[in-house]
Amino acid sequence: MGRRRSEAVTLGDVAKRAGVSIATASKAINDRDEVAAATRARVLRAAAELSFQPNLLAQGLVAGRTRAIGLLTDEFDGRFAIPILLGAENALSDQEMSVLLCDTRGDAIRRNHYIRTLLARQVDGFIIVGDSNDVRTSLTADIPVPAVYVYCRSTNPADLSLVSDDEGGAKLAVEHLITLRRKHIAHITGPQSYRAARDRAATVRTVLDSHGLALVGKEPLHGEWSQRWGRHAARLLLATAPEVDAIFCGNDQIASGVTQTLTELGRRIPDDVAIVGYDNWEIFASDCRPPLTTIDLNLQQLGTTAVTHLLAALGGSPTSGVARQPCRLVVRESTA
């Protein structure tokens, strides 16, 4: 008869079956050098026969590690943080590690509380997620373990910051429209206060100039990151530049609003006007009519890359500076 849950196999059971002391069994299971190969094999065989499950927390404490990572995010709705978390979690699970998510909601008091709480739990490191791919104040002075900044750029050049390549993403979008032989391209985007909006707008001009084209309206249309702004900007654009045959939008919400207005005004998409969004936010990109061609930020890959660098830092090989994650173009019916 098998053991009940309350009668879990202990290290002592393994040691007894293998004919060694508990200390020797512990060294063998933890792959310590002091144990002979034959003895180690005997202990591991006994552990397998008894279906012994080591206490990973206890192992971690012995090694000075808890095999847990803290993830701090300032983002309210999880649009960027959740995919990054999923990528990090997948990478950590391969290492039999876990991640503890804390949403600071942009509040400094909550942030300091969570830092203290995670340090009290002795997490091995931190992943700090921003909400706008923009510069944020470094927290490293308050964190005595390795930290990696993701979807934000730390003010401390000694930190490692992993950001989405906004210039590269904008270039993919505009060159795709040019490949489709669109000559009158406009840009509707978010507030100028966002670095991402400024960088993408600058790239739009650079790419158009390199192909001998001018931006429709001469200036990007800056506004909210919202469908409402997309609808309003589209009406304004068509009233002042009816020749427009392509629009690159700063996010999928704006693109969805633009699409609604163009359809209401009798413009066919993509026949009359091709639309490209940004972010590849599924609820907007796939459900839009027609579905949106957009730029995917590869957020899960950002999370995976963050774990790779964090593990390297834990192993004594930290990295610093800013690393840009390439984006990818996802083509759907709004330009097809």
Sequence and secondary structure as in RCSB ss.txt:
>XXXX:A:sequence
MGRRRSEAVTLGDVAKRAGVSIATASKAINDRDEVAAATRARVLRAAAELSFQPNLLAQGLVAGRTRAIGLLTDE
FDGRFAIPILLGAENALSDQEMSVLLCDTRGDAIRRNHYIRTLLARQVDGFIIVGDSNDVRTSLTADIPVPAVYV
YCRSTNPADLSLVSDDEGGAKLAVEHLITLRRKHIAHITGPQSYRAARDRAATVRTVLDSHGLALVGKEPLHGEW
SQRWGRHAARLLLATAPEVDAIFCGNDQIASGVTQTLTELGRRIPDDVAIVGYDNWEIFASDCRPPLTTIDLNLQ
QLGTTAVTHLLAALGGSPTSGVARQPCRLVVRESTA
>XXXX:A:secstr
    GGG   HHHHHHHHTS HHHHHHHHTT TTS HHHHHHHHHHHHHTT    HHHHHHHHT  SEEEEEE  
SS TTHHHHHHHHHHHHHHTT EEEEEE TT HHHHHHHHHHHHHTT SEEEEE SSSSEE   GGG SS EEEE
SSEES TTSEEEEE HHHHHHHHHHHHHHTT   EEEEES TTSHHHHHHHHHHHHHHHHTT   TTSS EE  S
SHHHHHHHHHHHHHH TT  EEEESSHHHHHHHHHHHHHTT  TTTT EEE SB  HHHHTTSSS  BEEE  HH
HHHHHHHHHHHHHHTT    EEEEE  EEE  TTT 
